[in-house]
Amino acid sequence: MEITPVKASDLPQIMAIEKAGFSSAEAGSEAAYRERIDRLASTFLVARDQAVVLGFIVGPASGARYVEDGMFEKTPTNLPRGGHQLVLTLAVSPLARHQRVGSQLLQALEQQARKLGRKSMSLTCLEKLVPFYEQNGFVNQGVAASTHADETWYNLEKVWES
């Protein structure tokens, strides 16, 4: 497995993984992913086994500490340096789950964020996923302000020394 920047040709496999991992209310649209590929190419990483996409992670580098619902609708532009690395989506193919693909994607994005002087990495997740993120060094900061898909979301954050 290798982790590389996203390619436009990955979109069909990304959409299949997105639909397998999220409800229709939670999942991003194909148009949203096209925009993310275009605007967040430097913070959109794909785990692959040759031509097969095993999983992906994407999110903006932003001045905001936490993910905001509007970011799912209109993709922000990455800050060149500093700020916070946010994660809009971390998703792994059902065929590659429980093989540490998600953890490796988190680590790869964190390494990149640290090199660019980001202060932290944060995301929102459902309660059932809190233990996974805690095992990856994130701290549960409590219920998020998000009303995305009418679910209760939690802010998970990992802060490091610059």
DSSP file (Angstrom, degrees, kcal/mol; ACC not computed):
  #  RESIDUE AA STRUCTURE BP1 BP2  ACC     N-H-->O    O-->H-N    N-H-->O    O-->H-N    TCO  KAPPA ALPHA  PHI   PSI    X-CA   Y-CA   Z-CA
    1    1 A M              0   0    0      0, 0.0     2,-0.3     0, 0.0    48,-0.2   0.000 360.0 360.0 360.0 140.2    0.0    0.0    0.0
    2    2 A E  E     -A   48   0A   0     46,-2.5    46,-3.0    48,-0.1     2,-0.5  -0.961 360.0-137.0-130.7 154.0    1.2    3.5   -0.7
    3    3 A I  E     +A   47   0A   0     -2,-0.3    44,-0.2    44,-0.2    53,-0.0  -0.954  35.1 161.4-113.0 123.4   -0.3    6.9    0.2
    4    4 A T  E     -A   46   0A   0     42,-2.6    42,-3.1    -2,-0.5     3,-0.1  -0.849  44.7 -81.3-133.9 165.5   -0.3    9.5   -2.6
    5    5 A P  E     -A   45   0A   0      0, 0.0    40,-0.2     0, 0.0    37,-0.1  -0.364  61.3 -92.1 -62.9 153.2   -2.0   12.7   -3.5
    6    6 A V        -     0   0    0     38,-2.1     2,-0.4    35,-0.4    38,-0.1  -0.264  36.1-153.0 -64.3 151.5   -5.4   12.3   -5.1
    7    7 A K    >   -     0   0    0     -3,-0.1     3,-2.3     1,-0.1     4,-0.3  -0.952  25.1-121.0-122.9 148.4   -5.8   12.1   -8.8
    8    8 A A  G >  S+     0   0    0     -2,-0.4     3,-1.6     1,-0.3    -1,-0.1   0.841 113.2  63.5 -55.7 -33.3   -9.0   13.2  -10.7
    9    9 A S  G 3  S+     0   0    0      1,-0.3     4,-0.3     2,-0.1    -1,-0.3   0.606  89.5  69.3 -70.0 -10.2   -9.2    9.6  -12.1
   10   10 A D  G X> S+     0   0    0     -3,-2.3     4,-2.4     1,-0.2     3,-0.6   0.630  72.1  96.4 -77.5 -13.9   -9.7    8.4   -8.5
   11   11 A L  H <> S+     0   0    0     -3,-1.6     4,-2.7    -4,-0.3     5,-0.2   0.844  77.8  51.5 -52.2 -47.3  -13.2   10.0   -8.3
   12   12 A P  H 3> S+     0   0    0      0, 0.0     4,-1.7     0, 0.0    -1,-0.2   0.916 114.9  43.1 -59.1 -41.0  -15.3    6.9   -9.2
   13   13 A Q  H <> S+     0   0    0     -3,-0.6     4,-2.2    -4,-0.3    -2,-0.2   0.881 112.5  53.7 -71.1 -36.6  -13.6    4.7   -6.6
   14   14 A I  H  X S+     0   0    0     -4,-2.4     4,-2.7     1,-0.2    -1,-0.2   0.921 108.9  49.3 -60.8 -44.0  -13.8    7.6   -4.0
   15   15 A M  H  X S+     0   0    0     -4,-2.7     4,-2.5    -5,-0.2    -1,-0.2   0.878 108.9  52.1 -65.3 -37.5  -17.5    7.9   -4.6
   16   16 A A  H  X S+     0   0    0     -4,-1.7     4,-1.6    -5,-0.2    -1,-0.2   0.915 112.8  45.1 -64.3 -42.1  -18.0    4.1   -4.2
   17   17 A I  H  X S+     0   0    0     -4,-2.2     4,-1.5     2,-0.2    -2,-0.2   0.911 112.1  52.5 -66.8 -42.4  -16.1    4.2   -0.8
   18   18 A E  H  X S+     0   0    0     -4,-2.7     4,-1.5     1,-0.2     3,-0.3   0.930 111.0  46.4 -58.5 -47.4  -18.0    7.3    0.3
   19   19 A K  H  < S+     0   0    0     -4,-2.5    -1,-0.2     1,-0.2    -2,-0.2   0.813 112.0  51.6 -67.6 -30.2  -21.4    5.7   -0.4
   20   20 A A  H  < S+     0   0    0     -4,-1.6    -1,-0.2    -5,-0.2    -2,-0.2   0.765 116.4  40.1 -75.5 -24.9  -20.4    2.5    1.4
   21   21 A G  H  < S+     0   0    0     -4,-1.5     2,-0.3    -3,-0.3    -2,-0.2   0.634 113.8  44.4-101.3 -15.4  -19.3    4.3    4.5
   22   22 A F  S  < S-     0   0    0     -4,-1.5    -1,-0.1    -5,-0.2    69,-0.0  -0.936  79.5-108.2-133.8 151.6  -21.9    7.0    5.0
   23   23 A S     >  -     0   0    0     -2,-0.3     4,-2.8     1,-0.1     3,-0.3  -0.253  43.7-103.1 -66.5 165.3  -25.7    7.4    4.9
   24   24 A S  T  4 S+     0   0    0      1,-0.2    -1,-0.1     2,-0.2   125,-0.1   0.830 124.7  51.4 -62.8 -30.4  -27.1    9.3    1.9
   25   25 A A  T  4 S+     0   0    0      1,-0.2    -1,-0.2   124,-0.1   124,-0.2   0.826 116.3  40.1 -73.6 -31.4  -27.7   12.3    4.2
   26   26 A E  T  4 S+     0   0    0     -3,-0.3    -2,-0.2   123,-0.1    -1,-0.2   0.828  95.4  96.9 -84.5 -34.4  -24.0   12.2    5.5
   27   27 A A  S  < S-     0   0    0     -4,-2.8     2,-0.2     1,-0.1    -8,-0.1  -0.205  73.5-120.3 -66.7 144.2  -22.3   11.4    2.2
   28   28 A G        -     0   0    0      1,-0.1    -1,-0.1     2,-0.0     2,-0.1  -0.509  30.5-115.6 -76.7 150.6  -20.7   14.1    0.0
   29   29 A S     >  -     0   0    0     -2,-0.2     4,-2.1     1,-0.1     5,-0.2  -0.352  23.2-109.5 -81.5 165.5  -21.9   14.5   -3.5
   30   30 A E  H  > S+     0   0    0      1,-0.2     4,-2.3     2,-0.2     5,-0.2   0.890 121.8  53.6 -61.1 -39.1  -19.9   13.8   -6.6
   31   31 A A  H  > S+     0   0    0      1,-0.2     4,-2.2     2,-0.2    -1,-0.2   0.904 107.0  51.3 -62.7 -40.8  -19.9   17.6   -7.3
   32   32 A A  H  > S+     0   0    0      1,-0.2     4,-2.2     2,-0.2    -1,-0.2   0.900 111.1  48.1 -63.1 -40.2  -18.5   18.2   -3.8
   33   33 A Y  H  X S+     0   0    0     -4,-2.1     4,-2.5     2,-0.2    -2,-0.2   0.851 108.0  54.0 -72.1 -33.2  -15.7   15.7   -4.3
   34   34 A R  H  X S+     0   0    0     -4,-2.3     4,-2.1     2,-0.2    -1,-0.2   0.940 111.2  46.9 -60.6 -44.9  -14.8   17.2   -7.7
   35   35 A E  H  X S+     0   0    0     -4,-2.2     4,-3.2     1,-0.2     5,-0.3   0.893 111.6  50.7 -64.3 -39.7  -14.5   20.6   -5.9
   36   36 A R  H  X S+     0   0    0     -4,-2.2     4,-2.6     2,-0.2    -1,-0.2   0.900 109.3  50.5 -65.5 -40.8  -12.4   19.0   -3.1
   37   37 A I  H  < S+     0   0    0     -4,-2.5     4,-0.3     1,-0.2    -1,-0.2   0.911 116.8  42.4 -61.1 -41.3  -10.1   17.4   -5.6
   38   38 A D  H  < S+     0   0    0     -4,-2.1     3,-0.4    -5,-0.2    -2,-0.2   0.927 125.9  29.9 -71.0 -46.9   -9.7   20.7   -7.3
   39   39 A R  H  < S+     0   0    0     -4,-3.2    39,-0.7     1,-0.2    -3,-0.2   0.717 127.3  37.5 -91.5 -22.3   -9.4   23.0   -4.2
   40   40 A L    ><  +     0   0    0     -4,-2.6     3,-1.9    -5,-0.3    19,-0.2  -0.018  68.3 132.0-120.5  29.7   -7.7   20.6   -1.7
   41   41 A A  G >  S+     0   0    0     -3,-0.4     3,-0.9     1,-0.3   -35,-0.4   0.824  74.9  53.0 -53.8 -34.3   -5.3   18.6   -3.8
   42   42 A S  G 3  S+     0   0    0      1,-0.2    -1,-0.3    -3,-0.2    -2,-0.1   0.653 116.7  37.5 -79.5 -13.4   -2.5   19.2   -1.4
   43   43 A T  G <  S+     0   0    0     -3,-1.9    16,-1.2     1,-0.1     2,-0.5  -0.062  94.3  94.0-125.7  32.1   -4.5   17.9    1.6
   44   44 A F  E <   - B   0  58A   0     -3,-0.9   -38,-2.1    14,-0.2     2,-0.3  -0.931  55.7-177.9-125.8 102.8   -6.4   15.1   -0.2
   45   45 A L  E     -AB   5  57A   0     12,-2.3    12,-2.3    -2,-0.5     2,-0.4  -0.805  11.3-158.5-109.7 146.1   -4.5   11.8    0.3
   46   46 A V  E     -AB   4  56A   0    -42,-3.1   -42,-2.6    -2,-0.3     2,-0.5  -0.980   9.9-146.7-125.7 131.0   -5.4    8.4   -1.1
   47   47 A A  E     +AB   3  55A   0      8,-2.5     7,-3.1    -2,-0.4     8,-1.3  -0.843  34.4 174.3 -91.4 129.4   -4.3    5.0    0.1
   48   48 A R  E     -AB   2  53A   0    -46,-3.0   -46,-2.5    -2,-0.5     2,-0.6  -0.970  41.3-150.0-140.8 153.5   -3.9    2.7   -2.8
   49   49 A D  E >  S- B   0  52A   0      3,-2.6     3,-2.0    -2,-0.3     2,-0.4  -0.900  80.3 -61.8-116.8  95.2   -2.8   -0.8   -3.8
   50   50 A Q  T 3  S-     0   0    0     -2,-0.6   -48,-0.1     1,-0.3     0, 0.0  -0.503 123.3 -10.2  57.1-114.6   -1.6   -0.1   -7.4
   51   51 A A  T 3  S+     0   0    0     -2,-0.4     2,-0.6    -3,-0.1    -1,-0.3   0.521 117.0  96.1 -89.5  -4.0   -4.8    1.1   -9.2
   52   52 A V  E <   -B   49   0A   0     -3,-2.0    -3,-2.6   -39,-0.0     2,-0.5  -0.771  69.0-140.4 -94.8 122.0   -7.2    0.2   -6.4
   53   53 A V  E     +B   48   0A   0     -2,-0.6    -5,-0.3    -5,-0.2     3,-0.1  -0.691  20.3 179.4 -78.9 122.4   -8.2    2.9   -3.9
   54   54 A L  E     -     0   0A   0     -7,-3.1    39,-3.3    -2,-0.5     2,-0.3   0.714  62.2 -35.1 -94.7 -26.4   -8.3    1.5   -0.4
   55   55 A G  E     -BC  47  92A   0     -8,-1.3    -8,-2.5    37,-0.3    -1,-0.4  -0.968  54.8-144.7 179.5 173.7   -9.3    4.7    1.4
   56   56 A F  E     -BC  46  91A   0     35,-2.6    35,-2.4    -2,-0.3     2,-0.3  -0.988   3.7-156.2-155.4 159.9   -8.9    8.4    1.5
   57   57 A I  E     +BC  45  90A   0    -12,-2.3   -12,-2.3    -2,-0.3     2,-0.3  -0.996  20.0 170.3-139.2 137.6   -8.6   11.5    3.8
   58   58 A V  E     +BC  44  89A   0     31,-2.3    30,-2.3    -2,-0.3    31,-2.0  -0.998   9.9 130.5-150.3 143.5   -9.5   15.0    2.8
   59   59 A G        -     0   0    0    -16,-1.2     2,-0.2    -2,-0.3    28,-0.1  -0.897  46.1 -94.2 178.6 159.1   -9.9   18.4    4.5
   60   60 A P        -     0   0    0      0, 0.0    26,-2.7     0, 0.0     2,-0.7  -0.476  24.8-126.8 -83.3 152.4   -8.8   22.0    4.4
   61   61 A A  E     +D   85   0B   0     24,-0.2    18,-2.1    -2,-0.2     2,-0.3  -0.910  52.7 167.2 -91.4 118.9   -6.0   23.7    6.2
   62   62 A S  E     -D   84   0B   0     22,-2.9    22,-3.3    -2,-0.7    16,-0.1  -0.838  56.6-121.1-137.8 162.2   -7.9   26.5    7.8
   63   63 A G  S    S+     0   0    0     -2,-0.3     2,-0.2    20,-0.2    20,-0.1   0.683  90.5  94.4 -74.8 -19.7   -7.8   29.3   10.4
   64   64 A A  S    S-     0   0    0     20,-0.1    -2,-0.3     1,-0.1    20,-0.2  -0.521  70.0-147.8 -75.4 139.9  -10.8   27.6   12.1
   65   65 A R  S    S+     0   0    0     -2,-0.2     2,-0.3    18,-0.1    -1,-0.1   0.827  79.5  33.6 -75.7 -33.0  -10.0   25.2   14.9
   66   66 A Y  S    S-     0   0    0     20,-0.1     2,-0.1    91,-0.0    20,-0.1  -0.851  93.4 -92.0-125.1 158.4  -13.0   22.9   14.1
   67   67 A V        -     0   0    0     -2,-0.3     2,-0.4    20,-0.1    79,-0.2  -0.453  40.4-154.1 -64.6 136.2  -14.9   21.7   11.1
   68   68 A E    >   -     0   0    0     -2,-0.1     3,-2.0     1,-0.1     4,-0.4  -0.909  22.7-120.0-114.9 145.3  -17.9   23.9   10.3
   69   69 A D  T >> S+     0   0    0     -2,-0.4     3,-1.9     1,-0.3     4,-0.7   0.836 109.7  64.0 -53.3 -38.1  -21.0   22.6    8.5
   70   70 A G  H >> S+     0   0    0      1,-0.3     4,-2.6     2,-0.2     3,-0.5   0.746  89.3  69.4 -60.3 -22.9  -20.6   25.2    5.7
   71   71 A M  H <4 S+     0   0    0     -3,-2.0    -1,-0.3     1,-0.2    -2,-0.2   0.749  93.3  56.9 -68.0 -22.9  -17.3   23.5    4.8
   72   72 A F  H <4 S+     0   0    0     -3,-1.9    -1,-0.2    -4,-0.4    -2,-0.2   0.785 113.3  40.2 -75.6 -26.9  -19.2   20.5    3.5
   73   73 A E  H << S+     0   0    0     -4,-0.7     2,-0.5    -3,-0.5    -2,-0.2   0.881 128.2  24.3 -87.7 -43.9  -21.2   22.7    1.1
   74   74 A K  S  < S-     0   0    0     -4,-2.6    -1,-0.3   -39,-0.0   -42,-0.0  -0.966  83.7-131.2-128.9 114.5  -18.5   25.1   -0.1
   75   75 A T        -     0   0    0     -2,-0.5    -3,-0.1    -3,-0.2    -4,-0.1  -0.461  22.5-135.7 -69.0 122.4  -14.9   23.8    0.1
   76   76 A P        -     0   0    0      0, 0.0     2,-0.3     0, 0.0   -15,-0.1  -0.276  21.9-106.9 -70.0 164.0  -12.6   26.4    1.7
   77   77 A T        -     0   0    0    -17,-0.1   -37,-0.1     1,-0.1     2,-0.1  -0.742  38.5-106.3 -89.9 141.4   -9.2   27.1    0.2
   78   78 A N        -     0   0    0    -39,-0.7   -16,-0.2    -2,-0.3    -1,-0.1  -0.404  25.9-122.7 -65.9 138.1   -6.1   25.8    2.0
   79   79 A L        -     0   0    0    -18,-2.1     3,-0.1     5,-0.2   -18,-0.1  -0.602  19.3-132.4 -69.7 142.6   -3.9   28.2    4.0
   80   80 A P  S    S-     0   0    0      0, 0.0     2,-0.3     0, 0.0    -1,-0.1   0.881  82.8  -1.8 -67.5 -35.8   -0.4   27.9    2.6
   81   81 A R  S    S+     0   0    0     36,-0.1    36,-0.2   -20,-0.1    35,-0.1  -0.968 111.0  13.1-148.7 159.9    1.1   27.6    6.1
   82   82 A G  S    S+     0   0    0     34,-2.7    36,-0.2    -2,-0.3    -3,-0.1  -0.152  74.0  89.3  71.6-165.5   -0.1   27.6    9.7
   83   83 A G  S    S-     0   0    0     34,-0.2    36,-3.3    35,-0.1    37,-0.5  -0.393  84.3 -52.9  74.5-150.6   -3.6   27.3   10.9
   84   84 A H  E     -D   62   0B   0    -22,-3.3   -22,-2.9    34,-0.2     2,-0.7  -0.965  39.8-127.2-129.6 140.8   -5.3   24.0   11.7
   85   85 A Q  E     -De  61 121B   0     35,-3.1    37,-2.1    -2,-0.4     2,-0.3  -0.815  31.4-166.5 -88.5 118.7   -5.6   20.8    9.6
   86   86 A L  E     - e   0 122B   0    -26,-2.7     2,-0.5    -2,-0.7    37,-0.2  -0.735  12.2-144.4-102.8 154.6   -9.2   19.8    9.4
   87   87 A V  E     + e   0 123B   0     35,-2.0    37,-0.6    -2,-0.3   -28,-0.3  -0.965  19.2 174.5-120.7 114.0  -10.6   16.5    8.2
   88   88 A L  S    S+     0   0    0    -30,-2.3     2,-0.4    -2,-0.5   -29,-0.2   0.857  74.7   9.8 -80.3 -39.0  -13.9   16.5    6.3
   89   89 A T  E     +C   58   0A   0    -31,-2.0   -31,-2.3     2,-0.0     2,-0.4  -0.993  48.0 177.3-148.0 135.7  -13.7   12.8    5.5
   90   90 A L  E     +C   57   0A   0     -2,-0.4     2,-0.4   -33,-0.2   -33,-0.2  -0.977  27.3 166.0-127.3 119.6  -11.7    9.8    6.4
   91   91 A A  E     -C   56   0A   0    -35,-2.4   -35,-2.6    -2,-0.4     2,-0.4  -0.998  19.5-164.0-141.5 142.1  -13.2    6.7    4.6
   92   92 A V  E     -C   55   0A   0     -2,-0.4   -37,-0.3   -37,-0.2     5,-0.1  -0.971  32.1-105.0-126.8 139.0  -11.9    3.2    4.0
   93   93 A S    >>  -     0   0    0    -39,-3.3     3,-2.1    -2,-0.4     4,-0.5  -0.295  29.3-121.4 -56.9 141.0  -13.2    0.6    1.5
   94   94 A P  G >4 S+     0   0    0      0, 0.0     3,-0.6     0, 0.0    -1,-0.1   0.813 114.7  58.3 -54.8 -28.4  -15.2   -2.2    3.2
   95   95 A L  G 34 S+     0   0    0      1,-0.2    -2,-0.1   -41,-0.0   -41,-0.1   0.634 110.4  41.5 -76.4 -13.2  -12.6   -4.6    1.7
   96   96 A A  G X4 S+     0   0    0     -3,-2.1     3,-0.7   -42,-0.2     5,-0.5   0.278  83.5 126.1-117.9   8.9   -9.7   -2.8    3.4
   97   97 A R  T <<  +     0   0    0     -3,-0.6    -4,-0.0    -4,-0.5     0, 0.0  -0.306  68.4  26.7 -69.9 155.1  -11.2   -2.2    6.9
   98   98 A H  T 3  S+     0   0    0      1,-0.1    -1,-0.2    -2,-0.0    -2,-0.0   0.770  93.5 100.8  63.9  29.3   -9.4   -3.4   10.0
   99   99 A Q  S <  S-     0   0    0     -3,-0.7    -2,-0.1     0, 0.0    -1,-0.1   0.119 100.2-105.7-124.0  17.3   -6.0   -3.2    8.2
  100  100 A R  S  > S+     0   0    0      1,-0.1     4,-2.3     3,-0.0     5,-0.2   0.630  80.7 131.7  68.1  17.3   -4.9    0.1    9.7
  101  101 A V  H  > S+     0   0    0     -5,-0.5     4,-2.2     2,-0.2     5,-0.2   0.939  73.2  47.8 -63.0 -46.8   -5.5    2.0    6.5
  102  102 A G  H  > S+     0   0    0      1,-0.2     4,-2.3     2,-0.2    -1,-0.2   0.913 112.3  48.8 -61.2 -44.1   -7.5    4.8    8.3
  103  103 A S  H  > S+     0   0    0      1,-0.2     4,-2.3     2,-0.2    -1,-0.2   0.901 111.1  50.3 -63.1 -41.2   -4.7    5.1   10.9
  104  104 A Q  H  X S+     0   0    0     -4,-2.3     4,-2.3     2,-0.2    -1,-0.2   0.872 109.4  51.1 -66.7 -36.4   -2.0    5.3    8.3
  105  105 A L  H  X S+     0   0    0     -4,-2.2     4,-2.3     2,-0.2     5,-0.2   0.919 109.9  50.0 -65.3 -43.0   -4.0    8.0    6.4
  106  106 A L  H  X S+     0   0    0     -4,-2.3     4,-2.3     1,-0.2    -2,-0.2   0.922 111.7  48.6 -59.3 -44.6   -4.3   10.0    9.6
  107  107 A Q  H  X S+     0   0    0     -4,-2.3     4,-2.5     1,-0.2    -2,-0.2   0.902 110.4  50.7 -63.7 -41.9   -0.6    9.7   10.3
  108  108 A A  H  X S+     0   0    0     -4,-2.3     4,-1.9     2,-0.2    -1,-0.2   0.913 112.4  45.7 -64.7 -42.7    0.3   10.8    6.7
  109  109 A L  H  X S+     0   0    0     -4,-2.3     4,-2.6     2,-0.2    -1,-0.2   0.889 111.9  52.7 -68.2 -38.0   -1.9   13.9    6.9
  110  110 A E  H  X S+     0   0    0     -4,-2.3     4,-2.8    -5,-0.2     5,-0.2   0.929 107.6  51.1 -62.0 -44.8   -0.5   14.8   10.3
  111  111 A Q  H  X S+     0   0    0     -4,-2.5     4,-1.9     1,-0.2    -1,-0.2   0.921 112.5  46.6 -58.2 -44.3    3.1   14.5    9.1
  112  112 A Q  H  X S+     0   0    0     -4,-1.9     4,-1.2     1,-0.2    -1,-0.2   0.918 112.2  50.5 -63.3 -44.0    2.2   16.9    6.2
  113  113 A A  H  <>S+     0   0    0     -4,-2.6     5,-2.5     1,-0.2     3,-0.4   0.898 108.5  51.8 -63.1 -41.7    0.4   19.3    8.5
  114  114 A R  H ><5S+     0   0    0     -4,-2.8     3,-1.7     1,-0.2    -1,-0.2   0.909 106.1  54.5 -62.0 -42.3    3.3   19.4   11.0
  115  115 A K  H 3<5S+     0   0    0     -4,-1.9    -1,-0.2     1,-0.3    -2,-0.2   0.803 108.7  49.9 -61.5 -29.2    5.7   20.3    8.1
  116  116 A L  T 3<5S-     0   0    0     -4,-1.2   -34,-2.7    -3,-0.4    -1,-0.3   0.219 120.4-107.1 -97.9  14.2    3.5   23.2    7.2
  117  117 A G  T < 5 +     0   0    0     -3,-1.7   -34,-0.2   -36,-0.2    -3,-0.2   0.718  57.9 165.1  73.4  22.3    3.3   24.6   10.7
  118  118 A R      < -     0   0    0     -5,-2.5   -34,-0.2   -36,-0.2    -1,-0.2  -0.436  32.8-145.0 -68.1 148.9   -0.3   23.6   11.4
  119  119 A K        -     0   0    0    -36,-3.3    41,-1.6     1,-0.2     2,-0.3   0.764  69.0 -17.1 -85.6 -28.1   -1.2   23.8   15.2
  120  120 A S  E     - F   0 159B   0    -37,-0.5   -35,-3.1    39,-0.2     2,-0.4  -0.954  54.1-122.9-163.3 173.8   -3.5   20.9   15.3
  121  121 A M  E     +eF  85 158B   0     37,-2.4    37,-2.8    -2,-0.3     2,-0.3  -0.999  34.3 170.8-131.9 134.1   -5.7   18.4   13.4
  122  122 A S  E     +eF  86 157B   0    -37,-2.1   -35,-2.0    -2,-0.4     2,-0.3  -0.956   8.7 167.9-143.3 162.7   -9.4   18.1   14.1
  123  123 A L  E     -eF  87 156B   0     33,-2.2    33,-2.8    -2,-0.3     2,-0.4  -0.948  30.5-115.6-158.1 169.3  -12.5   16.4   12.8
  124  124 A T  E     + F   0 155B   0    -37,-0.6     2,-0.3    -2,-0.3    31,-0.2  -0.932  37.1 167.9-114.3 146.0  -16.1   15.6   13.7
  125  125 A C  E     - F   0 154B   0     29,-1.8    29,-2.6    -2,-0.4    19,-0.2  -0.968  37.1 -94.4-149.6 165.2  -17.3   12.1   14.0
  126  126 A L    >>  -     0   0    0     -2,-0.3     3,-1.9    27,-0.2     4,-0.5  -0.429  45.3-104.9 -76.6 157.9  -20.2   10.0   15.3
  127  127 A E  G >4 S+     0   0    0     25,-0.5     3,-1.3     1,-0.3    -1,-0.1   0.842 117.5  62.3 -54.6 -38.5  -20.1    8.6   18.8
  128  128 A K  G 34 S+     0   0    0      1,-0.3    -1,-0.3     2,-0.1     4,-0.2   0.721 105.1  48.3 -63.9 -19.7  -19.4    5.1   17.6
  129  129 A L  G <> S+     0   0    0     -3,-1.9     4,-1.8     1,-0.2     3,-0.3   0.508  82.6  93.6 -98.0  -5.8  -16.1    6.3   16.1
  130  130 A V  H <X S+     0   0    0     -3,-1.3     4,-2.6    -4,-0.5     5,-0.2   0.912  83.2  53.5 -54.7 -46.4  -14.8    8.2   19.0
  131  131 A P  H  > S+     0   0    0      0, 0.0     4,-2.2     0, 0.0    -1,-0.2   0.883 105.9  54.0 -59.6 -37.1  -12.7    5.2   20.4
  132  132 A F  H  > S+     0   0    0     -3,-0.3     4,-0.7    -4,-0.2    -2,-0.2   0.942 112.1  43.1 -59.5 -48.2  -11.0    4.8   17.0
  133  133 A Y  H ><>S+     0   0    0     -4,-1.8     5,-2.4     1,-0.2     3,-0.6   0.875 111.2  54.5 -69.4 -35.9   -9.8    8.4   16.9
  134  134 A E  H ><5S+     0   0    0     -4,-2.6     3,-1.7     1,-0.2    -1,-0.2   0.892 104.6  55.0 -62.9 -37.7   -8.8    8.3   20.6
  135  135 A Q  H 3<5S+     0   0    0     -4,-2.2    -1,-0.2     1,-0.3    -2,-0.2   0.736 105.5  54.9 -64.7 -21.2   -6.6    5.3   19.8
  136  136 A N  T <<5S-     0   0    0     -4,-0.7    -1,-0.3    -3,-0.6    -2,-0.2   0.138 130.4 -93.5 -99.5  18.0   -5.0    7.5   17.2
  137  137 A G  T < 5S+     0   0    0     -3,-1.7    -3,-0.2     1,-0.3     2,-0.2   0.516  80.4 136.2  90.2   5.7   -4.1   10.3   19.7
  138  138 A F      < -     0   0    0     -5,-2.4     2,-0.4    -6,-0.1    -1,-0.3  -0.563  45.2-139.2 -86.2 152.6   -7.2   12.5   19.3
  139  139 A V  E     -G  157   0B   0     18,-3.1    18,-2.2    -2,-0.2     2,-0.6  -0.941  18.5-121.6-113.1 132.0   -9.0   14.0   22.4
  140  140 A N  E     -G  156   0B   0     -2,-0.4    16,-0.2    16,-0.2     3,-0.1  -0.614  25.1-174.7 -73.0 116.8  -12.8   14.2   22.5
  141  141 A Q  E     -     0   0B   0     14,-3.4    -1,-0.1    -2,-0.6    15,-0.1   0.279  45.8-107.0 -96.6   8.9  -13.7   17.9   22.9
  142  142 A G  E     -     0   0B   0     13,-0.5    13,-2.8     2,-0.0    -1,-0.3  -0.405  64.9 -10.2  99.7-174.7  -17.4   17.1   23.3
  143  143 A V  E     -G  154   0B   0     11,-0.2    11,-0.3    -2,-0.1     2,-0.1  -0.364  68.5-132.7 -65.3 132.9  -20.5   17.6   21.2
  144  144 A A        -     0   0    0      9,-2.9     9,-0.3   -19,-0.2    -1,-0.1  -0.382  16.0-119.2 -81.6 161.7  -19.9   19.7   18.1
  145  145 A A  S    S+     0   0    0     -2,-0.1    -1,-0.1     7,-0.1   -77,-0.1   0.581  76.5 122.7 -73.7  -9.5  -22.1   22.6   16.9
  146  146 A S        -     0   0    0    -79,-0.2     7,-0.4     1,-0.1    -2,-0.1  -0.189  39.7-179.9 -60.4 140.8  -22.7   20.6   13.7
  147  147 A T    >   +     0   0    0      5,-0.1     3,-2.4     3,-0.1    -1,-0.1   0.110  30.3 152.5-118.9  15.9  -26.2   19.6   12.6
  148  148 A H  G >  S-     0   0    0      1,-0.3     3,-1.7     2,-0.2  -122,-0.1  -0.227  77.4  -7.1 -52.6 127.7  -24.9   17.8    9.5
  149  149 A A  G 3  S-     0   0    0      1,-0.3    -1,-0.3  -124,-0.2  -123,-0.1   0.704 117.2 -80.3  57.1  23.4  -27.4   15.1    8.4
  150  150 A D  G <  S+     0   0    0     -3,-2.4    -1,-0.3     1,-0.2     2,-0.2   0.846  97.5 132.4  53.5  37.2  -29.3   15.7   11.7
  151  151 A E    <   -     0   0    0     -3,-1.7     2,-0.6  -125,-0.0    -1,-0.2  -0.718  65.0-110.3-111.0 163.5  -26.8   13.6   13.6
  152  152 A T        -     0   0    0     -2,-0.2   -25,-0.5    -3,-0.1     2,-0.3  -0.880  41.7-169.0 -94.1 120.1  -25.0   14.3   16.9
  153  153 A W        -     0   0    0     -2,-0.6    -9,-2.9    -7,-0.4     2,-0.4  -0.778  11.5-145.2-111.6 153.4  -21.3   14.9   16.1
  154  154 A Y  E     -FG 125 143B   0    -29,-2.6   -29,-1.8    -2,-0.3     2,-0.5  -0.943  15.7-126.9-119.1 139.6  -18.3   15.1   18.3
  155  155 A N  E     -F  124   0B   0    -13,-2.8   -14,-3.4    -2,-0.4   -13,-0.5  -0.753  26.8-172.1 -83.0 124.2  -15.2   17.3   17.9
  156  156 A L  E     -FG 123 140B   0    -33,-2.8   -33,-2.2    -2,-0.5     2,-0.4  -0.971   7.9-177.4-117.1 133.9  -12.0   15.3   18.1
  157  157 A E  E     -FG 122 139B   0    -18,-2.2   -18,-3.1    -2,-0.4     2,-0.5  -0.982  21.8-164.2-138.5 143.6   -8.7   17.1   18.1
  158  158 A K  E     -F  121   0B   0    -37,-2.8   -37,-2.4    -2,-0.4     2,-0.4  -0.985  17.0-171.8-126.2 117.5   -5.0   16.4   18.2
  159  159 A V  E     -F  120   0B   0     -2,-0.5     2,-0.3   -39,-0.2   -39,-0.2  -0.874   5.0-179.4-111.8 141.7   -2.8   19.2   19.2
  160  160 A W        -     0   0    0    -41,-1.6     2,-0.3    -2,-0.4    -2,-0.0  -0.907  36.2 -93.0-134.5 164.3    1.0   19.2   19.0
  161  161 A E              0   0    0     -2,-0.3   -41,-0.0     1,-0.1     0, 0.0  -0.600 360.0 360.0 -73.7 135.7    3.9   21.4   19.8
  162  162 A S              0   0    0     -2,-0.3    -1,-0.1   -45,-0.1   -45,-0.1   0.487 360.0 360.0 -72.9 360.0    4.9   23.4   16.7
